[in-house]
């Protein structure tokens, strides 16, 4: 039996997980299983970005007063800002095959990483509910025309949410397969929707009218930076699980190309679908799905296409939200296992998806996430890149009393600066792209503090020191012995 097969078999017994699902949770994926290339990563990331929530937000940029091209630029800027931390965090998955939250053990301590895991679990539940409600809003608009009667938003959200849970429980391979088939359909459907909007018999829908919408009012930098920062905060809140989708990747190049290029393309698609629709309504309707459905003129084929488009958009992103949420819980409760962690997050997410008011106050929610994850990102980069030199002692991440145990399982220096960074981020105006400034300031302060204290603290010095040996075969042998105990 292959070594990885032995590990999977022992994990299934340990966590009592059913056969046929991904067995690896917080455990390192063996190097022989890291074979995913850039096209599969691109499919997952693009499917993650192109979703009802991002389309809805892209439309909201226009309704808030931006021109079409300013909204497109704000979307691109959000990706450039948000991925500054995301891409660095993703290298952990490529290099070591571990989830992002397990790598947080090296920074915050084995127990201290529970802070990041808890926040990520909450964020996953929020995003699951937000995306479900956003998709249900669009689907309800379509169903009401098809059925010619009112449709309950709560009922649609509930059915929608339950369907998304099915794929998430199976794990990484189900994500990869779903993303492959969804990618082609979503690209085709996006082009079709934009084509229909461009050819709708109304002067405001014509490309020249949409592309020039609100352009005479000048560049609204304050509004652009406000929305770009709010959208980027969402990516900052995802940096802890960037490695989750890349730990089966073959090389860093596959990850870099597959992740960033797909994110830019995905945001561009959302800007054109959501932004074009709202701009065509002259900014009077902030729900792009209402505008898109209205442009159908009752054509059944187009209404069905929109329905499938929304379902695919929602399904692909929310499967990933549940997947990362399950890994978050399994990092806290080490005896839980990925499968059961996903089930628990799914139940909570389904309950919250019955609350339509979550769609309101997007900027407020993102500000809170930015206040938390911006300093956490700064601390992570300073520790992982500057102190540890991107070299982690993988076996020690799973051993009580190891170099990453710090003080009773907590790196209080990292936790202190994350807490202090919360208030630093709140004090910097959002229009100044506060999450970037906070990450840089907190990262520097954490690095400086460690450099001073490590001289008198063997505990801190051991945790911050770069690992001398990272032999993958040796690591897998040690982990195999641990799993078989």
C-alpha positions as CSV (number, residue, x, y, z in Angstrom):
1,X,0.0,0.0,0.0
2,X,1.3,3.5,-0.9
3,X,2.4,5.7,2.0
4,X,-0.3,8.3,1.3
5,X,-2.9,5.5,1.2
6,X,-1.8,4.4,4.6
7,X,-2.2,7.9,5.9
8,X,-5.6,8.3,4.4
9,X,-6.8,5.0,5.9
10,X,-5.5,5.9,9.3
11,X,-7.2,9.3,9.1
12,X,-10.5,7.8,8.2
13,X,-10.3,5.5,11.2
14,X,-9.1,8.3,13.5
15,X,-11.9,10.8,12.6
16,X,-14.6,8.2,11.7
17,X,-15.0,9.8,8.3
18,X,-16.9,8.1,5.5
19,X,-15.0,6.6,2.5
20,X,-15.0,8.6,-0.7
21,X,-14.4,12.0,1.0
22,X,-11.2,13.9,1.4
23,X,-9.5,12.6,4.5
24,X,-6.8,15.2,4.8
25,X,-7.8,18.0,7.1
26,X,-5.1,19.8,9.1
27,X,-2.6,17.2,8.1
28,X,0.2,17.8,5.5
29,X,-0.7,16.5,2.0
30,X,2.1,14.1,0.8
31,X,4.3,15.5,-2.0
32,X,3.3,12.7,-4.4
33,X,-0.3,14.0,-4.3
34,X,0.6,17.6,-5.1
35,X,0.0,17.4,-8.8
36,X,-2.6,20.1,-9.5
37,X,-1.6,22.5,-12.3
38,X,-2.4,26.2,-12.9
39,X,-5.5,25.6,-15.0
40,X,-7.3,23.8,-12.2
41,X,-6.3,26.5,-9.7
42,X,-7.5,29.1,-12.2
43,X,-10.8,27.3,-12.5
44,X,-11.3,27.3,-8.7
45,X,-10.2,30.9,-8.2
46,X,-12.2,32.3,-11.1
47,X,-15.3,30.4,-9.9
48,X,-14.6,31.8,-6.4
49,X,-14.5,35.4,-7.7
50,X,-17.4,35.2,-10.2
51,X,-20.3,34.9,-7.8
52,X,-23.7,36.6,-7.1
53,X,-22.2,38.6,-4.2
54,X,-19.4,40.1,-6.3
55,X,-21.8,40.9,-9.2
56,X,-24.1,42.6,-6.7
57,X,-21.3,44.6,-5.3
58,X,-20.0,45.6,-8.7
59,X,-23.4,47.0,-9.5
60,X,-23.5,48.8,-6.1
61,X,-20.3,50.7,-7.2
62,X,-22.3,52.2,-10.0
63,X,-25.3,52.9,-7.9
64,X,-23.0,54.7,-5.4
65,X,-22.0,57.2,-8.0
66,X,-19.0,55.8,-9.9
67,X,-18.8,55.7,-13.6
68,X,-18.6,52.3,-15.4
69,X,-14.8,52.5,-15.9
70,X,-14.2,53.9,-12.4
71,X,-16.1,50.9,-11.0
72,X,-14.0,48.5,-13.2
73,X,-10.8,50.2,-11.9
74,X,-12.0,50.0,-8.3
75,X,-12.6,46.2,-8.8
76,X,-9.1,45.7,-10.2
77,X,-7.6,47.8,-7.4
78,X,-9.3,45.6,-4.8
79,X,-7.7,42.5,-6.3
80,X,-4.3,44.1,-6.4
81,X,-4.5,45.2,-2.8
82,X,-6.2,42.1,-1.4
83,X,-3.8,39.7,-3.1
84,X,-0.7,41.3,-1.7
85,X,-1.1,39.1,1.4
86,X,-3.1,36.3,-0.2
87,X,-0.4,35.2,-2.6
88,X,2.3,35.1,0.1
89,X,0.0,33.0,2.3
90,X,-0.7,30.7,-0.6
91,X,2.9,29.7,-0.9
92,X,2.6,27.8,2.4
93,X,0.2,25.3,0.8
94,X,2.4,24.8,-2.3
95,X,5.6,24.3,-0.2
96,X,4.4,22.2,2.6
97,X,0.9,20.9,1.7
98,X,-0.7,22.2,4.9
99,X,-3.8,24.4,5.3
100,X,-3.3,28.1,5.9
101,X,-4.6,27.9,9.5
102,X,-2.1,25.2,10.4
103,X,0.7,27.6,9.3
104,X,-0.7,30.1,11.7
105,X,0.5,27.9,14.5
106,X,4.0,28.8,13.7
107,X,3.1,32.5,14.1
108,X,0.5,32.7,16.9
109,X,1.3,29.4,18.6
110,X,-0.5,26.0,18.4
111,X,-3.3,27.3,20.7
112,X,-3.0,30.9,19.6
113,X,-3.9,29.9,16.0
114,X,-7.4,29.1,17.4
115,X,-7.9,32.9,17.3
116,X,-7.4,33.0,13.5
117,X,-9.4,29.8,13.1
118,X,-12.4,31.1,15.0
119,X,-12.4,34.4,13.1
120,X,-12.1,32.5,9.8
121,X,-15.0,30.2,10.7
122,X,-17.1,33.2,11.5
123,X,-16.1,34.8,8.2
124,X,-16.9,31.6,6.3
125,X,-20.4,31.5,7.8
126,X,-21.0,35.2,7.0
127,X,-19.8,34.8,3.4
128,X,-21.8,31.6,2.9
129,X,-24.9,33.4,4.1
130,X,-24.2,36.6,2.1
131,X,-23.6,34.7,-1.1
132,X,-26.6,32.5,-0.6
133,X,-28.9,35.5,0.0
134,X,-27.3,37.4,-3.0
135,X,-27.9,34.4,-5.2
136,X,-31.4,33.9,-3.9
137,X,-32.3,37.5,-4.7
138,X,-31.4,36.9,-8.3
139,X,-33.0,33.5,-8.5
140,X,-36.2,34.9,-6.9
141,X,-36.4,37.6,-9.5
142,X,-36.2,35.0,-12.3
143,X,-38.7,32.6,-10.7
144,X,-41.3,35.3,-10.1
145,X,-41.3,36.0,-13.8
146,X,-41.3,32.3,-14.8
147,X,-44.0,31.4,-12.3
148,X,-45.9,34.7,-12.5
149,X,-46.4,34.8,-8.8
150,X,-44.5,36.0,-5.7
151,X,-41.7,33.6,-4.4
152,X,-40.5,33.4,-0.9
153,X,-36.9,34.7,-0.6
154,X,-36.3,32.7,2.6
155,X,-37.6,29.5,1.1
156,X,-35.3,29.9,-2.0
157,X,-32.4,30.7,0.3
158,X,-33.0,27.5,2.3
159,X,-33.2,25.2,-0.7
160,X,-30.2,26.9,-2.3
161,X,-28.1,26.6,0.9
162,X,-28.9,22.9,1.4
163,X,-27.9,22.1,-2.2
164,X,-24.5,23.7,-1.7
165,X,-23.7,21.7,1.3
166,X,-23.7,18.4,-0.7
167,X,-20.5,19.1,-2.6
168,X,-18.5,20.7,0.2
169,X,-18.6,17.6,2.4
170,X,-16.7,15.6,-0.2
171,X,-13.6,17.8,-0.2
172,X,-10.9,19.1,-2.5
173,X,-11.5,16.7,-5.5
174,X,-15.2,17.7,-5.7
175,X,-14.2,21.3,-5.7
176,X,-11.7,20.7,-8.6
177,X,-14.2,18.7,-10.7
178,X,-17.1,21.2,-10.1
179,X,-14.9,24.1,-11.0
180,X,-13.7,22.5,-14.2
181,X,-17.3,22.0,-15.6
182,X,-18.6,25.3,-14.2
183,X,-15.8,27.5,-15.6
184,X,-16.8,26.9,-19.3
185,X,-20.5,27.5,-18.6
186,X,-19.9,30.6,-16.5
187,X,-17.7,32.2,-19.2
188,X,-20.2,31.3,-21.9
189,X,-23.2,32.6,-19.9
190,X,-21.4,35.8,-18.9
191,X,-20.7,36.6,-22.5
192,X,-24.3,35.8,-23.4
193,X,-25.7,38.1,-20.6
194,X,-23.5,41.0,-21.6
195,X,-24.4,40.5,-25.3
196,X,-28.2,40.6,-24.5
197,X,-27.8,43.7,-22.4
198,X,-25.8,45.5,-25.1
199,X,-28.5,44.7,-27.7
200,X,-31.5,45.6,-25.5
201,X,-33.7,48.1,-27.5
202,X,-33.1,51.1,-25.1
203,X,-30.6,53.9,-25.6
204,X,-29.3,53.7,-22.0
205,X,-28.3,50.0,-22.7
206,X,-26.1,50.8,-25.7
207,X,-22.4,50.3,-25.0
208,X,-21.6,53.9,-25.7
209,X,-24.1,55.1,-23.1
210,X,-22.9,52.6,-20.5
211,X,-19.2,53.2,-21.0
212,X,-19.7,57.0,-20.7
213,X,-22.1,56.8,-17.8
214,X,-21.3,59.4,-15.1
215,X,-17.9,60.0,-16.8
216,X,-18.5,63.7,-17.1
217,X,-18.5,64.1,-13.3
218,X,-14.8,63.5,-13.0
219,X,-12.8,60.9,-11.2
220,X,-14.2,60.2,-7.7
221,X,-11.0,59.1,-6.0
222,X,-12.5,59.0,-2.4
223,X,-15.3,56.8,-3.5
224,X,-13.0,54.5,-5.5
225,X,-10.6,54.0,-2.6
226,X,-13.5,53.5,-0.2
227,X,-15.0,50.7,-2.2
228,X,-11.7,49.2,-3.4
229,X,-10.5,49.0,0.2
230,X,-13.8,47.5,1.4
231,X,-13.7,44.9,-1.3
232,X,-10.0,44.2,-0.7
233,X,-10.8,43.6,3.0
234,X,-12.8,40.6,1.9
235,X,-9.6,39.1,0.3
236,X,-7.6,39.9,3.5
237,X,-10.2,37.9,5.4
238,X,-9.5,35.0,3.1
239,X,-5.7,35.0,3.3
240,X,-5.7,32.5,6.2
241,X,-7.2,29.9,3.8
242,X,-5.3,30.8,0.6
243,X,-3.1,27.7,1.2
244,X,-6.1,25.5,1.4
245,X,-6.7,25.7,-2.3
246,X,-3.0,25.4,-3.2
247,X,-1.7,22.6,-1.1
248,X,-2.3,20.1,-3.9
249,X,-0.4,22.4,-6.4
250,X,2.6,21.2,-8.2
251,X,4.7,24.4,-8.2
252,X,4.6,28.0,-7.0
253,X,4.5,29.2,-10.6
254,X,1.2,27.2,-11.1
255,X,-0.1,28.9,-8.0
256,X,0.9,32.4,-9.0
257,X,-0.4,32.2,-12.5
258,X,-3.5,30.3,-11.7
259,X,-4.5,32.5,-8.7
260,X,-3.7,36.1,-9.7
261,X,-4.6,35.9,-13.4
262,X,-7.9,34.2,-12.6
263,X,-8.8,36.7,-9.9
264,X,-8.3,39.7,-12.2
265,X,-10.3,38.0,-15.0
266,X,-13.0,37.0,-12.6
267,X,-13.4,40.5,-11.2
268,X,-13.4,42.0,-14.7
269,X,-16.3,39.6,-15.6
270,X,-18.3,40.7,-12.5
271,X,-17.7,44.4,-13.3
272,X,-19.0,43.9,-16.8
273,X,-22.0,41.8,-15.8
274,X,-23.0,43.7,-12.6
275,X,-21.7,47.1,-13.4
276,X,-23.0,47.1,-17.0
277,X,-26.5,46.2,-15.9
278,X,-26.8,48.9,-13.2
279,X,-25.2,51.5,-15.5
280,X,-27.7,50.6,-18.2
281,X,-30.5,51.5,-15.6
282,X,-28.7,54.9,-15.2
283,X,-27.9,53.8,-11.6
284,X,-31.5,53.8,-10.6
285,X,-31.7,50.1,-9.8
286,X,-28.8,48.8,-7.6
287,X,-29.8,45.1,-8.2
288,X,-28.1,44.0,-11.5
289,X,-30.2,40.8,-11.5
290,X,-33.4,42.8,-11.7
291,X,-32.0,44.7,-14.7
292,X,-30.8,41.5,-16.4
293,X,-34.1,39.7,-15.9
294,X,-35.9,42.8,-17.2
295,X,-33.8,42.7,-20.3
296,X,-35.0,39.2,-21.1
297,X,-38.4,40.4,-22.4
298,X,-39.8,37.2,-21.0
299,X,-37.6,34.9,-23.2
300,X,-37.8,31.6,-21.4
301,X,-34.4,30.4,-22.7
302,X,-32.7,33.5,-21.3
303,X,-34.5,33.2,-17.9
304,X,-33.4,29.6,-17.6
305,X,-29.8,30.6,-18.5
306,X,-29.8,33.2,-15.8
307,X,-31.1,30.7,-13.3
308,X,-28.4,28.2,-14.1
309,X,-25.8,31.0,-14.1
310,X,-26.8,32.1,-10.6
311,X,-26.9,28.5,-9.3
312,X,-23.4,27.8,-10.7
313,X,-22.0,31.1,-9.4
314,X,-23.3,30.5,-5.9
315,X,-22.5,26.8,-5.8
316,X,-18.9,27.1,-6.7
317,X,-18.0,29.9,-4.2
318,X,-20.1,28.6,-1.3
319,X,-18.7,25.1,-1.6
320,X,-15.3,26.7,-1.0
321,X,-16.6,28.8,1.9
322,X,-17.9,25.7,3.7
323,X,-14.7,23.8,2.9
324,X,-12.4,26.4,4.5
325,X,-14.8,26.8,7.4
326,X,-14.6,23.1,8.1
327,X,-10.8,23.2,8.1
328,X,-11.0,26.2,10.5
329,X,-12.9,24.1,13.1
330,X,-10.7,21.1,12.6
331,X,-7.7,23.2,13.5
332,X,-9.3,24.2,16.8
333,X,-10.8,20.8,17.6
334,X,-8.1,18.4,16.5
335,X,-10.2,15.3,17.0
336,X,-13.0,16.6,14.9
337,X,-11.8,16.0,11.3
338,X,-12.4,18.0,8.2
339,X,-15.6,16.2,7.2
340,X,-17.4,16.8,10.5
341,X,-16.1,20.3,10.7
342,X,-17.7,21.1,7.3
343,X,-21.0,19.6,8.5
344,X,-21.0,21.9,11.6
345,X,-20.2,25.0,9.6
346,X,-22.8,24.1,7.0
347,X,-25.6,23.9,9.6
348,X,-24.7,27.3,11.1
349,X,-24.4,28.8,7.6
350,X,-27.8,27.5,6.5
351,X,-29.4,29.1,9.5
352,X,-27.8,32.5,8.8
353,X,-28.7,32.3,5.2
354,X,-32.3,32.7,6.3
355,X,-31.5,36.3,7.3
356,X,-31.9,38.6,4.2
357,X,-30.7,41.7,6.2
358,X,-27.1,40.4,6.0
359,X,-26.9,41.7,2.5
360,X,-27.2,45.3,3.8
361,X,-24.3,47.0,5.5
362,X,-21.6,45.4,3.3
363,X,-19.1,48.2,3.9
364,X,-19.7,48.0,7.7
365,X,-19.1,44.3,7.8
366,X,-16.0,44.6,5.6
367,X,-14.6,47.4,7.8
368,X,-14.8,45.1,10.8
369,X,-13.1,42.2,8.9
370,X,-10.4,44.6,7.7
371,X,-9.8,45.9,11.3
372,X,-9.1,42.3,12.3
373,X,-7.4,40.6,9.3
374,X,-5.2,43.5,8.2
375,X,-3.0,43.5,11.3
376,X,-3.1,39.7,11.4
377,X,-1.8,39.7,7.8
378,X,1.0,42.0,8.7
379,X,2.1,39.9,11.6
380,X,2.0,36.7,9.5
381,X,4.1,38.2,6.7
382,X,6.7,39.6,9.1
383,X,7.0,36.3,10.9
384,X,6.8,33.9,7.9
385,X,8.9,36.0,5.4
386,X,11.3,38.1,7.5
387,X,11.9,36.0,10.6
388,X,11.3,32.3,9.5
389,X,12.6,33.0,5.9
390,X,9.7,30.9,4.6
391,X,11.1,27.8,6.3
392,X,8.8,26.0,8.7
393,X,9.4,23.0,10.9
394,X,6.3,21.0,9.8
395,X,6.4,18.2,12.5
396,X,6.6,20.8,15.2
397,X,3.3,22.3,14.1
398,X,1.6,19.2,15.5
399,X,3.6,18.6,18.6
400,X,2.7,20.0,22.1
401,X,5.8,21.5,23.7
402,X,7.6,22.0,20.3
403,X,9.2,25.3,19.2
404,X,5.8,26.6,18.1
405,X,4.3,26.0,21.6
406,X,5.7,29.3,22.8
407,X,4.1,30.2,26.1
408,X,1.5,27.5,26.9
409,X,0.6,27.4,23.3
410,X,0.4,31.1,22.7
411,X,2.7,33.6,21.0
412,X,1.6,36.6,23.1
413,X,3.8,39.0,21.1
414,X,1.9,38.2,17.8
415,X,-1.4,38.3,19.6
416,X,-0.7,41.6,21.2
417,X,0.2,43.3,17.9
418,X,-2.8,41.9,16.2
419,X,-5.0,43.3,19.0
420,X,-3.2,46.7,18.9
421,X,-3.4,46.7,15.1
422,X,-7.2,46.5,15.3
423,X,-7.2,50.0,16.8
424,X,-4.5,51.2,14.4
425,X,-6.6,50.2,11.4
426,X,-9.7,51.9,12.9
427,X,-7.7,55.1,13.3
428,X,-6.6,55.3,9.7
429,X,-9.2,56.6,7.2
430,X,-10.5,53.9,4.8
431,X,-9.8,56.2,1.9
432,X,-6.1,56.0,2.6
433,X,-6.2,52.2,1.9
434,X,-5.9,51.6,5.6
435,X,-5.6,47.9,5.5
436,X,-2.3,48.1,3.6
437,X,-0.9,50.8,6.0
438,X,-2.0,48.7,9.0
439,X,-0.4,45.5,7.6
440,X,2.9,47.3,7.0
441,X,3.0,49.2,10.3
442,X,2.0,46.3,12.5
443,X,4.3,43.9,10.6
444,X,7.2,46.2,11.2
445,X,6.4,46.7,14.9
446,X,6.0,43.0,15.4
447,X,9.3,42.2,13.6
448,X,11.1,44.9,15.7
449,X,9.7,43.6,18.9
450,X,10.7,40.0,18.2
451,X,14.2,41.1,17.2
452,X,14.6,42.9,20.5
453,X,13.0,40.2,22.8
454,X,14.4,37.1,21.1
455,X,17.9,37.9,22.6
456,X,16.5,37.4,26.1
457,X,13.8,34.8,25.3
458,X,14.8,31.3,24.2
459,X,11.1,30.4,23.7
460,X,10.5,33.3,21.3
461,X,13.8,32.8,19.5
462,X,13.0,29.1,18.8
463,X,9.6,29.9,17.4
464,X,10.9,32.8,15.2
465,X,13.9,30.9,13.9
466,X,14.0,29.5,10.4
467,X,13.9,25.7,10.3
468,X,17.2,24.1,9.3
469,X,15.8,21.0,7.6
470,X,12.6,20.6,5.6
471,X,13.0,17.2,4.0
472,X,9.6,16.2,2.7
473,X,10.3,12.4,3.0
474,X,11.4,12.8,6.6
475,X,8.3,14.9,7.4
476,X,5.9,12.4,5.8
477,X,7.6,9.5,7.7
478,X,7.2,11.4,11.1
479,X,3.6,12.3,10.3
480,X,2.9,8.7,9.3
481,X,4.2,7.4,12.6
482,X,2.1,10.0,14.4
483,X,-1.1,9.0,12.6
484,X,-0.6,5.3,13.2
485,X,-0.1,5.7,16.9
